[in-house]
Amino acid sequence: MGNVPADTPDATVMLIGTYAGETSVGARLLTQLPDNVVISDFESPLIGLLAAELVNDRPGQEAVLDRLLDLLLVSCLREALGDNHTQGWLAAEDDPVAGPALRLIHEHPQEPWTVQSLATHARVSRAAFARRFTEKVGEPPLTYLTNWRMALAADLVAGTDLTLEAVSGRVGYASPFALSAAFKRVHGVSPARYRTHGAVSQLRTSPPAK
């Protein structure tokens, strides 16, 4: 709106938020979302809070801005997607069979999940569970489990100073050797090289786990 002061009724104020880095789990989420989302007539108290905090030069400002941006992003996605989830595991979260299994995998990746144990929690037969999960998620259960564990492992390797043994325990592998083999198969590089170079971009081109 040209040089119209920001506090006038005709002013257009733009709040632009960006994320400095990309995580492996975040990269998986982005594949489930549309490339562009436009929302009209969206109102949220978070917008005013974010605008006020931008000019509030006080201790903790950066932490507050980060949290507000996260909340605003989630609110915008809820508004944009509504009940029409896009595809993959976002859509499958509400499925009575695939949904409970997905939540178990996401919340407890360290557990020794099998198709049978996941089917038992979903209260269906092994064959029915495997068929339904693959149909809704787009990947067989154990393939999804492996890829989810590898995304978590990549973030822990690149973003923390945890030992490989500690990372192995958190993502459900019996030993660093077993984790390294799976990690290299999925990401194309060893955990040590990944930690050095932080090659998150390789996730987009790496083949799915088998």
N, C-alpha and C positions, 0 to 999 in steps of 0.2 A: 504493500500500500504506500509506496514511496517513502516520504519522510514523516508520515503521520506519527505523532507520539504514541508510545505503546499504551498509555493510559486513557486514550480516547476511544469512544464506541466503535469507530471505524478501523481501528488498528488490527493488524494481523500479527500475532505473536507466534513464533515457531520455537518449539522445544525439541531439540534433537539429542537423542541418546544413542550411544554406541557401546559395544562391548570390545574391550581391547584385545581379548584373546578368544580362542575357540577350544573347547574341550572335546574329547572323543565322544562322551555321552551327548553333549550338545550337538555334535555333528550328526549323530543318529536321529536326534529329535528333528533337526532341520530337514532331513529327508522326508519326514512325514507331513511337512507343512507346505503350503503354497509359496511360490517365490515372492509374491506381492500380496499385501492385504490392505484394503482401503476401507475405513470405517467412517460413516457419516453420522452426524448428530450423536456422537458419543460423549457422555458426560460422566465425570468421575471426580470425587474430591481429591484423588491422588494427583491430578493435574495441577491443581492449585497448590498443593503441598510441595510438589516438585519445583514449581516455579518460584515459590517463596524460598525454598532451601537453596536454590541456585545463587541467590544474592545474600544468603545468610552466612557470612564468613566467620564461623565459630568452630571451635574444636569438634571433631567428629563429623564435619560436613560431608566428607567423602564417603564415609560409611553409611550415613543416612541417605545420600543420593543413590548409592548402589542398591540399597534395599528398596527405595521408592521406585527406582527404574525397574527392578525385578517385578514388583507388585503391579506396576502399570502395564508392563508387557504381558503378564498373565491375564490381567483384566481385559486387555485389548484382544488377546487370542480367544478368550472365552466369548467375547462379544462377536468376534468375526466368525468363529466356527460354530458357536451355538451347539445345537444337537447334531449338526452335520459334520462330524469328524471326518478328516480327510481319508486316510488309509492306514494300513499296517496296524501297529500296536496301539496307536491312539484310538482308532475305531474299535479295536478289539477289547479295550479296557472295560467296556460295558457289557461284553458278551458273557452270559452265565457260565460258559465252559472255559473259554480262553482267558477271560478276565481274572479269575482267581489264580490261575497258574502264572499269569504275567506279574501279578502283585507279589507272589511268592518269589519269583525269580528276581524281581527288582529289589525287594526288601531283604532277601536272604540269599544272595548269590553264592555264598560260601557253602551252602548245604549240598550234599551229594545227590542232586536231583536226577531222577530217571523219568522216562516217559510214564512208567507205571506209577511212580510215587506222585507225580503231578496229576495223573488221571484219577488217582484215588482221592486227592484233595478236591478235584473238580466233580467227583461222584459220578463218573462215567467210565465206560470200559476203555482199555488202553487204545484199541483201534479207533473208537469213536472220538476219543480225545485227540489223538494224533491227526486225524482227518479234520476235525473242527478247528484246531489250533492253526494248522497249516493254511486252511481256507481263510481264516480271519486275519491272521498275522502276516501271511505271505512267506513264512519260513517254517520248516519243521521245528518242533519244540527244542530238540537238542542243538540244532544249528543256531536258533535264536539265543539259547542259553550261552553257548560258546561265544557268540559275537557280543553279547551283553557283558560277559565276564571280561572279554578282551578290551572292550571300551573302558570299563572301570579300571582294568589293569593299566591301560595306557595313561589314564589321567593320574593314577597313583604314581606311576613311574616318572612321568614328566613333571608332575606338580608337587611331589613330596620327596623327602629324603629317606623314605622307608626302604629297608633292605628288600631284595627280591624274595627272600623267604617270607617276610612279613606280608608282602603283596600277594604272594601265593596263597597264604592262609585266608586272606580277606576275599579272594575271588574264587575259592573252591578248588585249588590245585594242591596235590599232596606234597609237591616239592618244587623248588626253583627250576629244576631241570624240566619237569613236566610243563610248567608255565612258560619257560623259554621256548620250548618246542612249539607249543600252541601259539604263542605270541608271534613268533617268526612266520609261522604258516599263515596267520591272518594279516599281519601288518607288513610282512616282507622284510623286517629288520629285527635284530635282537633287542631285548629290553635295554641293554646297556647303550646301544647305539641310539635307540629312541630317546633315552634320557638325555643323551648328549646333544642331540639335534632337535628334539621336540617336534618330530615330523607328523603333526596332526593331519596335515594335508594328505598324507598317504592313505588315510582311512577311506577317502572318497574313491580311490582307485583300486584298493586291495580287494581280492576275490573273497567271496563269502566263505566262512568256515564250513568244512565238511565233516 
